[in-house]
Amino acid sequence: IVLKVHKTNMSQKRGFTLIELLVVISIIAILSIIGMTVYGVVQKSARDARRRGDLHAIAQALEQYKAANGIYPGSSGQFFSCWNSQWAPSGNTAFYDVLVPKYIQTLPVDPINKEGGIGNFLGDNSPTDLCYHYQATTDGTSFNLGTNLESDTTVETGNDPQFGNYQVKNQQ
């Protein structure tokens, strides 16, 4: 019996075909697009969670203020909106002065719109674009506090559109 051994030519280099390369590149591109989309949604959700937390922290400070003073601050019907990182809405620091530091260490600002003012972040350029809004009733017995969220269009409580689509009301 004679066995023939077939030797392959090792000097020939084998590479990837063009189709194999295109398939791998396509898979990587699809995964990258999915990853970037999910990342953007997660970022919006994280900023919205911070906004909700900020409003609840402000609401707690307002409740502490009312417990000590009998009414909510700004009971003259003042509307505080779109404050900047120093919380001076429309050049008025009264809201900041009555709450900080006695009732809250620092007053939060929107995670995107840190400089305050109206910004066309949601596309409609309304006064409720990504900033916090506060107004007490003239008798000081209740307040509205709200903001717009980037990824949620439902109102938690209340229905006053000037305060945004996410609102926190007094606890009464």
C-alpha positions as CSV (number, residue, x, y, z in Angstrom):
1,I,0.0,0.0,0.0
2,V,1.3,3.3,-1.0
3,L,0.1,6.4,0.7
4,K,0.2,9.6,-1.1
5,V,0.6,12.7,1.1
6,H,-0.6,15.8,-0.5
7,K,1.3,18.8,0.6
8,T,-0.4,22.2,0.6
9,N,1.6,25.1,-0.4
10,M,2.1,27.1,2.8
11,S,3.7,29.9,0.9
12,Q,0.2,31.0,-0.3
13,K,-1.4,33.4,2.2
14,R,-5.1,33.2,2.8
15,G,-7.0,36.4,3.5
16,F,-10.6,37.5,3.9
17,T,-12.8,37.8,1.0
18,L,-14.5,41.1,0.2
19,I,-17.9,39.7,1.1
20,E,-16.6,38.6,4.6
21,L,-15.2,42.1,5.2
22,L,-18.4,43.8,4.1
23,V,-20.5,41.6,6.4
24,V,-18.3,42.3,9.4
25,I,-18.3,46.1,8.7
26,S,-22.1,46.1,8.4
27,I,-22.5,44.3,11.7
28,I,-20.2,46.8,13.4
29,A,-22.1,49.7,11.9
30,I,-25.5,48.4,13.0
31,L,-24.3,47.8,16.5
32,S,-22.8,51.2,16.7
33,I,-26.0,52.9,15.6
34,I,-28.0,50.9,18.1
35,G,-25.5,51.8,20.9
36,M,-25.6,55.6,20.1
37,T,-29.4,55.6,20.0
38,V,-29.6,53.8,23.4
39,Y,-27.0,56.1,24.9
40,G,-29.0,59.2,23.9
41,V,-32.2,57.9,25.4
42,V,-30.4,56.9,28.6
43,Q,-28.9,60.4,28.9
44,K,-32.3,62.1,28.5
45,S,-33.8,59.8,31.1
46,A,-31.0,60.6,33.5
47,R,-31.4,64.3,33.1
48,D,-35.2,63.9,33.6
49,A,-34.7,61.9,36.8
50,R,-32.5,64.7,38.0
51,R,-35.1,67.3,37.2
52,R,-37.7,65.3,39.1
53,G,-35.4,65.0,42.1
54,D,-34.6,68.7,42.0
55,L,-38.2,69.7,42.0
56,H,-39.0,67.4,44.9
57,A,-36.0,68.8,46.9
58,I,-37.3,72.4,46.2
59,A,-40.8,71.3,47.2
60,Q,-39.5,70.0,50.5
61,A,-37.6,73.2,51.2
62,L,-40.9,75.1,50.4
63,E,-42.8,73.0,52.9
64,Q,-40.2,73.7,55.6
65,Y,-40.4,77.4,54.8
66,K,-44.2,77.3,55.2
67,A,-44.0,75.3,58.4
68,A,-41.8,78.0,59.9
69,N,-43.6,81.1,58.3
70,G,-47.2,80.0,57.8
71,I,-47.1,80.8,54.0
72,Y,-45.1,79.9,51.0
73,P,-42.5,82.4,49.7
74,G,-43.5,84.8,46.9
75,S,-47.1,85.0,48.0
76,S,-47.5,88.3,46.2
77,G,-48.1,86.2,43.1
78,Q,-44.5,86.6,41.8
79,F,-43.6,84.1,39.1
80,F,-40.0,82.9,39.2
81,S,-38.9,81.2,36.0
82,C,-35.8,80.1,34.2
83,W,-33.3,81.1,36.9
84,N,-29.6,80.8,36.3
85,S,-27.0,79.1,38.3
86,Q,-27.1,81.9,40.8
87,W,-31.0,81.7,41.0
88,A,-31.7,85.3,40.1
89,P,-34.8,85.0,37.9
90,S,-35.5,88.2,36.1
91,G,-32.9,89.9,38.3
92,N,-34.9,89.1,41.4
93,T,-33.1,87.1,44.1
94,A,-36.0,87.1,46.7
95,F,-36.8,83.4,46.1
96,Y,-33.1,82.4,46.6
97,D,-32.7,84.6,49.7
98,V,-35.6,83.1,51.6
99,L,-34.6,79.5,51.0
100,V,-30.8,79.3,50.9
101,P,-29.1,78.1,53.1
102,K,-31.7,77.7,55.9
103,Y,-34.2,75.4,54.1
104,I,-32.0,74.0,51.3
105,Q,-28.2,74.0,50.9
106,T,-28.3,75.2,47.3
107,L,-31.1,75.7,44.7
108,P,-30.7,73.4,41.7
109,V,-30.8,74.5,38.1
110,D,-31.7,72.5,35.0
111,P,-28.9,70.1,34.0
112,I,-28.8,71.5,30.4
113,N,-30.0,75.1,30.8
114,K,-27.6,76.2,33.6
115,E,-27.6,79.8,32.5
116,G,-31.3,80.3,32.7
117,G,-33.4,82.2,30.3
118,I,-35.7,80.9,27.6
119,G,-34.1,78.4,25.3
120,N,-35.5,76.6,22.3
121,F,-34.5,73.2,23.6
122,L,-37.8,71.4,23.0
123,G,-38.6,73.2,19.8
124,D,-41.5,75.4,20.8
125,N,-39.5,78.3,22.5
126,S,-42.2,78.6,25.2
127,P,-41.4,79.9,28.7
128,T,-41.3,76.4,30.0
129,D,-38.4,75.1,28.0
130,L,-36.0,73.2,30.3
131,C,-36.0,75.4,33.3
132,Y,-37.7,75.4,36.7
133,H,-40.8,77.5,37.4
134,Y,-42.3,78.5,40.7
135,Q,-45.3,80.6,41.7
136,A,-47.2,80.8,45.0
137,T,-50.8,81.8,45.2
138,T,-51.4,85.4,46.4
139,D,-52.7,84.1,49.8
140,G,-49.6,82.0,50.2
141,T,-51.5,78.7,50.8
142,S,-50.3,76.8,47.7
143,F,-47.8,76.8,45.0
144,N,-47.0,75.5,41.5
145,L,-43.5,74.2,40.7
146,G,-42.7,72.6,37.4
147,T,-40.5,72.0,34.4
148,N,-40.5,70.3,31.0
149,L,-39.0,66.9,30.6
150,E,-37.1,65.9,27.5
151,S,-38.5,62.3,27.2
152,D,-41.9,62.5,29.0
153,T,-45.0,64.4,28.0
154,T,-47.3,63.4,30.8
155,V,-48.3,65.7,33.7
156,E,-47.8,64.2,37.1
157,T,-50.1,66.7,38.9
158,G,-51.8,69.8,37.9
159,N,-52.7,71.1,34.5
160,D,-51.3,74.5,34.2
161,P,-49.2,74.5,31.0
162,Q,-47.0,77.5,32.0
163,F,-45.3,75.2,34.6
164,G,-44.3,72.5,32.1
165,N,-45.3,68.9,31.6
166,Y,-44.0,67.8,35.0
167,Q,-45.3,69.5,38.1
168,V,-45.1,69.3,41.8
169,K,-47.8,70.8,43.9
170,N,-47.9,71.7,47.6
171,Q,-48.8,68.9,50.0
172,Q,-51.8,70.5,51.7
